[in-house]
Amino acid sequence: MKRTSYTPSDLHLLSEQLAQWRGQQVGRRRLPEEVWRAAATLARDQGLARVARVLRIDYYKLKRLAATQACSAPGQAPPVHFAELGMSVPADGSGYSVRVEDGTGRRMSVQLGNDLGAVERLVAAFWRPGV
């Protein structure tokens, strides 16, 4: 029987399913994408290290897939891990221009004058949940 889906809600059960799959393989084969997707789902709740250790899979690949899966979840903005503000005083005295974009495609461009605090407040409001 060829398995086409794996359990994304129970780490122990996924581990058993994966052990069964591995036992049926001859030589080394790539894990099915369904296994990686199920593992990435579990990693969000149970932690990357634990899932990778129990399933005996590559921690770094799991980390990449879990991050990608989180960013592509419908209705969810990707988590912001780093935001860089490059600031310099405009030579022409026109004030600050701010362009902000997140991973979901939302964009904003604003002219703020010379108030540096306004830049910080604007960026914080842009990423505030529920706005």
Secondary structure, DSSP 8 states (H G I E B T S, - for coil): -------SS-HHHHHHHHHHHHHH-SS-----HHHHHHHHHHHHHH-HHHHHHHHT--HHHHHHHHHHHHHHSTT---------------TTS--EEEEEE-TTS-EEEEEEET-HHHHHHHHHHHT-TT-
